[in-house]
Every structure is written in C-alpha cells, then in structure tokens.
Amino acid sequence: ESSNIYIWTRLERQRTAEPVVLVVDDNIFNLKAITSLLSQLQVRFCTALRGREALEDLQANAASESPMDIPLMLLDLDMPDLNGFETFQSLQNLSLPPIDVVACTAYNDANHVSECRSAGMSGFITKPLRKEVLEKLLFFFRANHTR
C-alpha cells in the first residue's frame, strides 16, 4: 500500500540544535511503526499519545534551559481528548517556536486533505508510512540529521 504525501508550506525557522521530530498518535502500534522508521533514518524523535500531552511537552520544552529543536510534528487526526485539528488549533494559540505540522493519518480522502490545508497545516501524509516517503518529508522540512 502506498503513502500519499501533500506538502503546502514550510515555516521559516532557525536551526539551533540536532532536530527532533515529535510524533503524536494515540495508537501505540502506529507510534512504534513511525518511530522505528525514524530510527532507521537516524532521526531523533519524541512522542506523545495525546494532543494535550504534546502541547504540554512543547511548552515544557520551550521553557527549558536547553530546549530541543523540534521543527516537525507528525500529528494523527483521530485521537481522544483533543483530535488532530483541535491540537493544531491549540498549538496556534501558544507562544512557541515555529513548528511545521503534518497530518499523519489513515484517512485518504480529498475532504481530509482539504480540511488540513484549510486549517493551515504544512502537509498531509497517509499511513502506513513508507520509509522513502518519510525520508522525502524529513528532507523537505529540514528535520533530517544533515544540516
């Protein structure tokens, strides 16, 4: 099965450290599959099982003495607590360094793609992820380990 990828924009940002990708998904199997691919690509990552947890982690990171550089969030859309759209909307209201948010979802229809674009997300990718597709995404968002 192929992964579809749509990219609309990339935020301007300064690179300060080794990039870390934030993966947000309530399904532990999806989380393991994605982080396994990131490991194979030698990309550092952190994870959250809920939208609210991701927002709290981002705020704590920004307030820390040596914050991680998180240029990219892979965000599941279908989660309890806050769904992907609600998480993204809440993120826009926080004073945090810019972070590109790419919807990472099993939904593969034009309505979801359009909704993500309209919401202001940077891109959309379908699960299951393939390594080559993830590699292209990381390169585009400069979230890979090469400077």
Summary of the structure (lengths in Angstrom):
residues: 147
radius of gyration: 13.9
end to end distance: 31.3
largest distance: 43.0
contacts: 457
relative contact order: 0.25
helix: 37%
strand: 21%
